[in-house]
Amino acid sequence: MSMLKTQTYSVIAGSGSYLPTRVISNTDFLNNTFYDEAGNQLGRPTEEIVRKFSDITGIFERRYVTEDLVASDIGFFAAADAIRDAGTDPEQLDYIIFAHNFGDIREDNARSEFVPTLASRVKYRLGIKNPATVCYDLPFGCAGWLQGVIQADLFIRSGQAKKVLIVGGETLSRISDPHDRDSMLYADGAGAIVLEARESDTPVGILSTNCHTYTAEQAFVLKMGQSNHPDHPQPDRLFLKMQGRVLYEHALKVVPLVTKESMDKAGLDIKDMDMLLIHQANKKMDEAMMRRLYEAFGAPQPTENVMPLTVSWLGNSSVATLPTLYNLVEKGEIPGYSFKPGDNLVFASVGAGVNVNALVYRIPGEK
């Protein structure tokens, strides 16, 4: 008679999020003047540009932080929410990983602050005294939060950690160019989870992970650059710039590939996937990547909802999209979606670099 071997798995003990209170609708951009990358004013009326934008992206509103907040503030709010949800003592955290890309940027000063790390700022705000709670930041593009979860899983599986707090927070409104139509994509927000070790004789929690980085031709599809406005009053100020079409076409090829590889590692077929939690880049892109994933398995398209979306009302908040999405589903705040014990969740993300990652997670029978 064979005995099942108990192994250490990484499970989500709690989650939290912070959604900024400023709601910015598409109509708030009607007074903007948009230019192309060469500094030429776009030839169509702004109303038409905004309408076409919403048709393509499915984004109708997004959230911006108030002027008194920065990324570490909202990251702290999400972290405290996750710790409360987990019912854990923050002094027991072995690591705090804060995924972001632009640091703390104040409303009155566009310079990014990285020292001390945002993770250390969160530890300070949480009042943690334990010096063994190690803090570091993770810049990895929009895929940063999921990469933090992947790293935390490695710490837990290796025995280096029992509990890890992973935060994703960004204030893209502070680095978006109001004269670039891509600025309508970007949003602010923060989310967090507490990942902890659990012994089990059946696979639970994180079952597999996968990650690729593509730099041959795609390394600079996102970068910092000057405003599209040819006479911007701050010519030295840098804004986030994206080659949207190049990134879109590349993501359609590689995100389903990386995701399928992770599912293959976990021994999952597409029919075993109960929910796909994908980086909320834009609706058209997310739906196209989901279709390509099903095609990669040679399967018909889904006939029921498997991919919850928040992008229509939260926009693209970079590293915050996945943890806030998870938290909103967990709290029952996205109609038609809920987690059940034994469900197989598939996480996938793509970001600057170009970095692509995926993760398969099985919800345990109890928290």
N, C-alpha and C positions, 0 to 999 in steps of 0.2 A: 504494500500500500504506500503510495507516494505522499509525501508531506509537502504542502504548499510553503514556499519560502517567503518569509516576511521581508519586505523591502521598504526603504524610505522613499516617500513620494512628497512632492510639493503641492500643497492645497491652499486655496484662497480662504483665509479665515475671516476676512472682512474687506469691505470696499467703501470708498467715499468719493465725493466729488464737490466741486464748487463751480457753479454757473454764475458768471458775472451778472449784475443787475441791469446794466445798460443794454437795452434791446435796440439793435440797429437794423432797420428794414431797408429793402432795396431802394425805396423812395428817398432815403436819406442821401443817396448818391446822385440824385438828379441834378444837383447844382455843381457837380464835379466836371472838370474839363479833362478829357482823356487824350493821351498822346501815345504814339507807338514808340518802339525802341530807338528810332532815329530822330525823335523829337518832333515828329509831324502830328498835328492835331488830327484825330480820327474824323473822317468825313461824314459820319452819320450823326444824327441827333442823339444826345445823351439818353433820352428816353428809350430810343430804339436799342442802344447798346445795353442798357440795363435790362430791358425785356428779353433780349436774346440771351443774355447772361443767365437769367433765371431759367429759361427754357433748356439750356444746355446743362447747367450744373444742378438744377433742382434746389438751389439755395434762395430763400426768400427773406431770411433774416439771420442775424448772428448776434453774439454777445461781446461787448467790450467792457473791460474793467473801468471802474471809476478812477478819477485822477489821483486818488490817495493810495492806490494799490499797485504792487509790482508782482512779478511772477512768484517770488518766494512767499509772499503773503498768501496768495491764493493756493499755492502748493501746501502751505501749512494748514489752511482751512480743510483742504481735501484729506490731508494726512490725519488730522485730528478726527475727522469724520470716519475714516477707515479704522483707526485704532479703537474708537468707540464701538463701531460695528463688530469688530473682532473680539471685543471684550478683553483685550490683552494689556498687560503692563508695558508701557513704552520703554521702561528700563531694561526689559528683556530683549529688545531688538538688537540683533547682531550687526545689521547693516541698514543704512538709509541710502537709497539710490535715487537721485533726482535727475530725471531726463528732461532736458531742455536744450535750446540751441542759441539763445540770445541773452541769457542772464537776466538780471533785474534792470529794467529800463524805466526810469521815472518819466512822468508826463512832461516835466519841465527840462529834462536833459536826456537826449537820445543816446547817450553813451551806455554801453553795456557794462554791468558790474558783475564780475565773476569771483571776486575775493571779498570775504570768504566764500566758499562754495555755497550754492543754494541749499544743498543737503545739510551743511553745517548750520545754516540759518534756520532751517526747519527744526533741527535737533535742539537748537537754542530756544526757539519759540515753544517747543514741546516741554521744555524744562528737564530734559534728560541729563542726568549727571554721570551715567555710566561711561567711562572712557573706552570701554570695549565695543560701544556702538559706533562702528566705523562709518564715516560719511564720504560720499564722493558723487560728483556730477557725471552725467553721461550725455555728450553731444553726439547724436546719431541720426539727425534729420527727424522727420515725422515718425520714423520707426523706432525712436529712442526708448519710449516707455516699454514696448514689447521686448526690446533688447535687454532692458533692465530686468525684466521678468525672467528672461532666458539666463542671464548671469546669476540671478538669485537662485534659480533652480539648480545651477551647477554648484553654488555654495552649499545648498542644502543637501544635495545628493552626495557631495564629497565629505559631509560631516563638519564643514567649516561654519555652518550656521544652522540655527533652528527657526529663527523668525527674521524676516526681512521686510522692510517697508519700501515699496517702489512707488515713486511719485512722478507724474508727468504734468508739467505746467508750462504755459507759454502765454505771452502777451503780444501776439502778432500785430495787433492794431498799432503798436508803437514803432514797428519797422516796415509798415506797408506804405507804399507810395500812392497818395490819393489821386495822382494823375496817371496811374496804371490800372487798367480795368481788372487786372488780377487781384487788386486790393479788395475787391468785393468777395473774394474767396475766403479771406482770412478772418480769424476770430480769436478770442481769448478764452481760457478755461483751464481747469486743473482736475486731475483725478488721481486716485491712489488705491493700492491694495496692500494688505498684509499677507504675505506668503509664509506658510509655516510647514515644518516637517511633520509628516504623519506616517506611522508604521502601518503597513497593510499587506495582507497576503493575496490581495487582488489589486490590479492596477487602478489607481485613482489619481485625481489631480493631473499634473502635467505628465503626459504620456510620451511626447516627442517634441523636438524643436528643430528648426532649420534656419539658416541665414546665408545670404549671398551679398557680395558687394561688387558692383559693376562700375569700373572707372575707365574702360578703354575709350569710350566715346561719350559716356554719360556723366562724368565726374562733375561737370559744371553746369548741368541743366538747371540747378538752383545755385544762386550765388548772390553776393551783395553788390549793388551798383548804384549809380546816381539816379536821381529822379528822371522820369521821362519828360518832365517839363523842361524845355531848353533854357528857360530863364528862372529856374528855381532860386529863391532867395538864399538857400543854403546849399551851394553847389558841392560842398565837400561831404554833405550828409549822405549816408548809405542806406539803401532800402533793399528789401528782399526782391530779387528778380528771378523769374522762372521761364524756361522754355517749355511752355505748357504742352504744346503738341508733341514735342520730342519725348517728354516724360510720359505723356498719356500712351503713346504708341509702345514705348519700352515697357511700361508697367503691364500692359495687356499681354505681353509675351512672357515676362518673367515672374510676376506675382502668382499666376496659376501654377507655374512650374515649381516654384519654391514651396508653395502650399501643398501641392500634390506630393512632393517628396516628403514633407513632414507627415502627411497622412499615411503614406506608404510605410514610413518608419513605425507608425503606431499600429499598422495592420488594419487601417480603416478604409473602407470603400466609401464612395460618395453617398451611398444610401445610409451609411452609418452616421453621417454628419447631421446633427439635430439643429445646429445654428452656426452661421458664419458671421463672426464679428470682425469686420474689416475696417481699416482706417477710413474715416469719413472724409475723403478727398473731394469728390463731387459725385452726385447721384449717377450720372451717365457713366462715369469711369468705374464706379463700384459695381454697377449692374453688368457692365461689360466684362469685368474681371470675374464675376460670379459665373457668367455664361461660359467663359473660357475654361473655368475650373471644371464645370460639368462636362464640357467637351473633352477635356484632358482625360477624363475617366470613361469617355465613350458613352456617357449617360444622357438621357433626355433632360430638358430643362425642368427645374422644380415646379411643381404644381401648387405648392403651398409656401407660405412665408417662412423663409429660413434666414433671411438677412435683415435684421433691424437697422433702420436708418434714423439718424438724428441730424444729418447735414442740412436738411431743409430749414431748420430753426436754430441750429447751433453753429452752422458753417464749419469751416476747416480750422480747428484749433490745434493742429499739429500733434504733438505727443499726447495731448489731452483727449483726443477723440476716442481712443479705445477704452481707457479706464473710466471715462464718464459714461460711455455707452454701456459697459458692463454694469456699472453701478445703477444706472437708470433701469436696466432690465431687471436687475436683482431686486430693486425696490418696487417693481411692478408699475413703472411710470411710462412704459411704452406699450400702448394697447396691442394686444395680439401676441405678445411675446412674454415668456416666463421660463425660468430655469426649473428643471425637475431632476431629482436624483438619478444618476446614470446617464444623463444627457452628455453627448459628445459635442463640445464647442471647438470650433476652429478659429483661431485668431490669425490675421494676416495684415501686414503693413508694408508701406514703401515710403522712402524718404530720401532726402538729399544724400548724395554720395556716389552713385545711387545705392542705397541699402534696402534690402528686401528681407523680411523674416516672417516666419509662421510658427504656430504652436498649436498642439492638440491638447485639449483639457477635458477630463471627464469629471463631472460633478459628483462628489462623494455622496453617500447616503445621508450624511448629516454634517452639519458645520463643524 
